[in-house]
Amino acid sequence: MKDLSGWTFAFDLDGTLVETAPDLIGTLNRLLAARGLAPRPVSAARHLVGHGAVALLKDGFREAGAEWDAAEEPTLLAAFLDDYLAHICDHSHVYPGVEAALDRLAARGAILCVATNKPTHLSLALFDRLGLTGRFAAICGADAVSARKPDAAHIRETVARAGGDPARAIMVGDSITDVSAARATGVPVIVTTFGYTEIPAHDLGGDAVIDGFGELEGAVDALIARGLAYPNAAGYVPAS
């Protein structure tokens, strides 16, 4: 297999590496219950995840039949973050095959990092509980970079902090935010089909789509073989 020394893989977190919806929606439901509002079933609220805590709160309250009061936002956000941290790994779990796939990439010389819009302290708390922290050279939430995804700065700065070269990087994510960030950065992107997106994964415009982490290495090798993993090389054409 091709040596991956010099290559960096930037992963999204929620809906890519970890199934976090049950705990995020659990926190939302506790806040709803405190105000006498009906809880949202996880199956019916997965689409609310992936756009940040404020968006989750706004959409969750509206879907529960309550008007959103902007004046309450700071208080609700603080309560959400405190409750979520306390319950961050009650039900969240790593997707099947993640650890093995990460270890195989690392064994081939790749640098691994995480570029997530989840706050860094929450990302670290979750990874610590799941035993994933040590697998990454850098874990950067939106607060750790100059601009959050879909801005290119998030991927570039995370890869650089990990000791990698942004010109030799590949993004792995589950949403239009990840695809847009990769396009802005000029790097290929692999999309998972099991994450949090209202747009079907195959319609997001990724360079490859995987149904599970057992397919990740094959997708990586195919991108490199096709030349897509050389974004600064002549002839690089992103998927359309």
C-alpha positions as CSV (number, residue, x, y, z in Angstrom):
1,M,0.0,0.0,0.0
2,K,1.1,3.6,-0.7
3,D,3.0,5.3,2.0
4,L,0.9,8.2,3.4
5,S,3.7,10.1,5.0
6,G,3.1,13.8,4.4
7,W,-0.6,13.4,4.0
8,T,-3.0,14.8,6.6
9,F,-6.6,13.8,7.1
10,A,-9.0,16.3,8.7
11,F,-12.1,14.7,10.2
12,D,-15.4,16.3,11.2
13,L,-16.7,15.0,14.6
14,D,-20.5,14.9,14.9
15,G,-22.0,12.5,12.4
16,T,-18.6,11.6,11.0
17,L,-16.5,10.0,13.8
18,V,-19.2,9.9,16.5
19,E,-22.9,9.4,16.8
20,T,-23.7,12.3,19.1
21,A,-27.3,13.0,18.3
22,P,-28.8,11.1,21.3
23,D,-26.9,13.2,23.9
24,L,-27.4,16.5,22.1
25,I,-31.1,15.9,21.7
26,G,-31.2,14.6,25.3
27,T,-29.9,18.0,26.5
28,L,-32.4,19.8,24.3
29,N,-35.2,17.6,25.7
30,R,-34.3,18.4,29.3
31,L,-34.4,22.1,28.5
32,L,-37.8,21.7,26.8
33,A,-39.1,19.7,29.7
34,A,-38.1,22.4,32.2
35,R,-40.4,24.7,30.3
36,G,-43.3,22.3,30.1
37,L,-42.7,21.5,26.4
38,A,-42.9,18.0,24.8
39,P,-39.6,16.2,24.1
40,R,-38.4,15.6,20.5
41,P,-37.8,11.9,19.6
42,V,-34.2,11.3,18.5
43,S,-35.4,9.8,15.2
44,A,-37.4,12.9,14.4
45,A,-34.7,15.4,15.5
46,R,-31.5,14.1,14.0
47,H,-31.8,16.7,11.2
48,L,-31.5,19.4,13.9
49,V,-27.9,18.3,14.7
50,G,-24.8,19.7,13.0
51,H,-25.5,23.4,12.8
52,G,-24.4,24.4,16.3
53,A,-26.1,24.6,19.7
54,V,-28.0,27.8,19.0
55,A,-29.5,26.5,15.9
56,L,-30.4,23.2,17.7
57,L,-32.1,25.2,20.4
58,K,-34.0,27.5,18.0
59,D,-35.2,24.7,15.8
60,G,-36.0,22.4,18.8
61,F,-38.1,25.0,20.5
62,R,-40.0,25.9,17.3
63,E,-40.7,22.2,16.6
64,A,-41.9,21.8,20.1
65,G,-44.4,24.6,19.4
66,A,-42.7,27.4,21.3
67,E,-41.7,30.8,20.0
68,W,-38.0,31.5,20.2
69,D,-37.2,34.5,22.5
70,A,-33.9,36.0,21.4
71,A,-33.5,37.7,24.8
72,E,-33.3,34.2,26.4
73,E,-30.6,33.0,24.0
74,P,-27.5,33.6,26.3
75,T,-29.2,31.9,29.3
76,L,-30.5,29.0,27.3
77,L,-27.1,28.5,25.5
78,A,-25.2,28.5,28.8
79,A,-27.7,26.0,30.3
80,F,-27.4,23.8,27.2
81,L,-23.6,23.7,27.3
82,D,-23.5,23.0,31.0
83,D,-26.1,20.1,30.7
84,Y,-24.5,18.7,27.6
85,L,-21.0,18.6,29.2
86,A,-22.5,16.7,32.1
87,H,-24.2,14.2,29.8
88,I,-21.7,14.3,26.9
89,C,-21.2,10.5,26.7
90,D,-24.3,9.0,28.1
91,H,-25.3,7.5,24.8
92,S,-22.8,8.8,22.2
93,H,-20.6,6.2,20.6
94,V,-17.9,5.9,17.9
95,Y,-19.2,4.7,14.6
96,P,-18.2,1.1,13.7
97,G,-14.7,0.7,12.3
98,V,-13.5,4.2,13.2
99,E,-10.6,3.1,15.5
100,A,-9.4,0.5,13.1
101,A,-9.5,2.8,10.1
102,L,-7.7,5.6,12.0
103,D,-5.0,3.2,13.1
104,R,-4.5,1.9,9.6
105,L,-4.0,5.4,8.2
106,A,-1.6,6.3,11.0
107,A,0.3,3.0,10.4
108,R,0.8,4.2,6.8
109,G,2.3,7.5,8.0
110,A,-0.7,9.8,7.8
111,I,-1.3,12.7,10.2
112,L,-4.8,12.8,11.7
113,C,-6.6,15.8,13.0
114,V,-10.2,17.0,13.7
115,A,-11.8,20.2,12.4
116,T,-15.1,20.5,14.0
117,N,-17.5,23.4,14.7
118,K,-18.2,21.8,18.2
119,P,-16.4,23.8,20.9
120,T,-12.9,22.5,21.5
121,H,-13.5,21.8,25.2
122,L,-16.6,19.7,24.5
123,S,-14.8,17.9,21.7
124,L,-11.9,17.0,24.0
125,A,-14.2,16.0,26.8
126,L,-16.0,13.6,24.4
127,F,-12.9,12.2,22.9
128,D,-11.4,11.6,26.3
129,R,-14.4,9.6,27.4
130,L,-14.3,7.6,24.1
131,G,-10.5,7.0,24.2
132,L,-9.9,8.8,20.9
133,T,-7.9,11.9,21.9
134,G,-4.5,10.4,21.5
135,R,-5.1,9.4,17.9
136,F,-5.1,13.0,16.7
137,A,-2.3,15.5,16.4
138,A,-4.7,18.4,16.7
139,I,-8.4,18.8,17.6
140,C,-9.7,22.2,16.7
141,G,-13.2,23.5,17.4
142,A,-14.5,26.7,16.0
143,D,-13.1,28.6,18.9
144,A,-9.6,27.4,18.2
145,V,-9.3,28.9,14.7
146,S,-9.8,32.3,13.1
147,A,-12.9,31.3,11.2
148,R,-15.2,28.2,11.4
149,K,-16.3,25.9,8.7
150,P,-17.3,26.4,5.9
151,D,-14.4,28.9,5.9
152,A,-11.2,27.5,4.5
153,A,-9.3,28.8,7.5
154,H,-10.7,26.1,9.7
155,I,-9.1,23.2,7.7
156,R,-5.9,25.1,6.9
157,E,-5.2,26.1,10.5
158,T,-6.1,22.7,11.9
159,V,-3.9,20.9,9.5
160,A,-1.0,23.3,10.1
161,R,-1.4,22.9,13.9
162,A,-1.2,19.1,13.4
163,G,2.1,19.6,11.7
164,G,0.7,18.8,8.2
165,D,0.7,20.6,4.9
166,P,-2.7,22.0,3.9
167,A,-1.8,21.4,0.2
168,R,-1.6,17.6,1.0
169,A,-4.8,17.1,3.0
170,I,-8.1,15.3,2.6
171,M,-11.3,16.2,4.5
172,V,-13.7,13.6,5.8
173,G,-17.2,14.8,6.8
174,D,-20.9,14.4,6.6
175,S,-22.5,17.7,5.6
176,I,-22.6,20.5,3.1
177,T,-20.5,22.5,5.7
178,D,-17.7,20.0,5.4
179,V,-17.9,19.9,1.6
180,S,-18.0,23.7,1.3
181,A,-15.0,24.0,3.6
182,A,-13.0,21.5,1.6
183,R,-13.9,23.3,-1.7
184,A,-12.8,26.6,-0.2
185,T,-9.6,25.1,0.9
186,G,-8.9,23.3,-2.4
187,V,-8.7,19.8,-0.9
188,P,-10.7,16.7,-1.8
189,V,-13.5,15.6,0.5
190,I,-14.9,12.2,1.4
191,V,-18.5,12.2,2.6
192,T,-20.1,9.7,5.0
193,T,-23.7,8.5,4.4
194,F,-24.6,8.0,8.1
195,G,-24.2,11.5,9.4
196,Y,-26.4,14.6,9.9
197,T,-27.5,16.1,6.6
198,E,-30.8,17.0,5.1
199,I,-29.2,16.8,1.7
200,P,-28.6,13.2,0.6
201,A,-24.9,12.4,1.0
202,H,-24.5,11.5,-2.7
203,D,-25.9,14.9,-3.6
204,L,-23.4,16.9,-1.5
205,G,-20.7,17.0,-4.2
206,G,-18.0,15.1,-2.5
207,D,-15.1,13.4,-4.3
208,A,-16.0,10.1,-2.7
209,V,-18.9,8.7,-0.6
210,I,-18.5,5.9,2.0
211,D,-21.2,3.9,3.8
212,G,-18.8,2.9,6.6
213,F,-15.2,3.3,7.8
214,G,-14.3,0.0,6.4
215,E,-14.4,1.8,3.0
216,L,-12.3,4.7,4.0
217,E,-8.8,3.4,3.0
218,G,-10.1,2.3,-0.4
219,A,-11.6,5.8,-1.0
220,V,-8.3,7.4,0.0
221,D,-6.3,5.2,-2.3
222,A,-8.7,5.8,-5.1
223,L,-8.5,9.6,-4.7
224,I,-4.7,9.5,-4.7
225,A,-4.6,7.2,-7.7
226,R,-6.9,9.6,-9.6
227,G,-4.8,12.5,-8.8
228,L,-7.5,14.3,-6.8
229,A,-5.4,14.3,-3.7
230,Y,-3.0,16.7,-5.3
231,P,-5.1,19.8,-5.3
232,N,-2.3,22.1,-6.4
233,A,-1.4,19.9,-9.3
234,A,-2.4,20.8,-12.8
235,G,-5.6,19.1,-13.9
236,Y,-7.2,18.9,-10.4
237,V,-10.9,19.0,-11.0
238,P,-13.3,18.7,-8.0
239,A,-16.4,16.5,-8.3
240,S,-19.4,18.3,-9.8
